[in-house]
Amino acid sequence: MKMLRPGHDGFRAVLSEAADLRVRLAEANETLRAIRSGEVDAVVVTGLRGPQVFTLEGAADVYRVLIESMNEGALTLASDKMILYANRRFALMVGSPLEQVIGGSLGRFLSSEDRTALRPLLVRGTKSGAKIQSWLIAGEGAKLPVQISVWPLAGNRGDRAVMGLVVTDLTEARRAEEMLRALARRIVQVQEEERGRVALELHDNITQLVCGLLFRSQALANHLSGRDGNLKQEAMELRDMLGRTAEEVERISHNLGPHVLDHLGLIAALGEVGTEFEARTGVVVTLTSVRLADRLPPDTELALYRILQEALRNVEKHASARNVAVCLSRDRGFARFAISDDGVGFVSDRPAARKARGRLGLLGMSERAGYVGGTLKIKSGPEGGTRIEVLVPLGPAGPAGRRSKG
């Protein structure tokens, strides 16, 4: 056997060939890595017939460029929830290299609660797609609010992709919601300040002027004798009209500035609203409430107070009701405020009902509930009356039962 010595030409040729093979092996490994990560769409192979182009399975999809340029994350999952494909946007969202995302499990980017919520959608699927809001766990424990849209992929067999996901970053949407909520809060504050100013003007100026006219009309009626007949009757009717006007101005001033709410609390203020409404309209208002260990935040109390006022205005204008039930209760960390009437109601899928729900009054109630972190639901039927229910966050206070009639 012939031995090659280091200085021999054949030895140098073997070393050169080995170095060339190492370079080719490194190139092959890099090509395989790029293929697995989706960076390669085609491979050019030089053969006896010249260079030939071989497109990779699925890489010729005309939507590849579109998916890679999306501002949303895009995924395809196998039946075992392994990520078969992910675009670069999703890798940026979770803060991981693309090659570490592909081949892994989607579950590692979700909390246990979000995995539980998403699992039925991935198992059941839906022809029209389904959406869920959750949090992506990114690098260093950061959390990203997202919406995940799930779509079953047709025509897949074996271990190929069976589910497609589009992941939308909700950070800007959440920020916009916060800005809108802050704007709504400021608008309500300005409204209340203006209401207080108008209430003060009515009480200090208009009411005094009307009362002055009332005293003058009374004096005029007293100076007229029975022989003046019609003049005395007119003066007395004018006096009565001015008296009713003074009462109405005082009522409006009182409703604009809820001093009872400030001094005696929410329950007393709700009872006063119900009592005034019942005396004026004849509609029976029953208030059922719980005693809270602590008062609600001022903004929350004011929101519930204004919602009741607006609901009773709607009852007076549209419901033709005979009874209204108002209930304030506690429900697992929330205050539940419900207003129900036995009026005509409306059918929710009719155009007139949709128009009714769009009235500024109902919209205002919903906005007032929203800006204190609550939600408002309306349920109505042509024979079952209307029920308005508000849920707002509540501190961990233990209520004791109390029932009052207002």
Helices and strands as residue ranges (DSSP letters): H 9-36, E 42-47, E 50-55, H 64-69, E 73-77, E 83-86, H 88-94, H 98-101, G 106-109, H 112-124, E 130-137, G 139-141, E 143-152, E 163-169, H 171-201, I 202-206, H 207-223, G 226-228, H 230-256, H 259-264, H 266-281, E 284-291, H 298-314, I 315-319, E 323-331, E 334-341, H 351-357, H 360-371, E 375-381, E 385-393, E 400-403
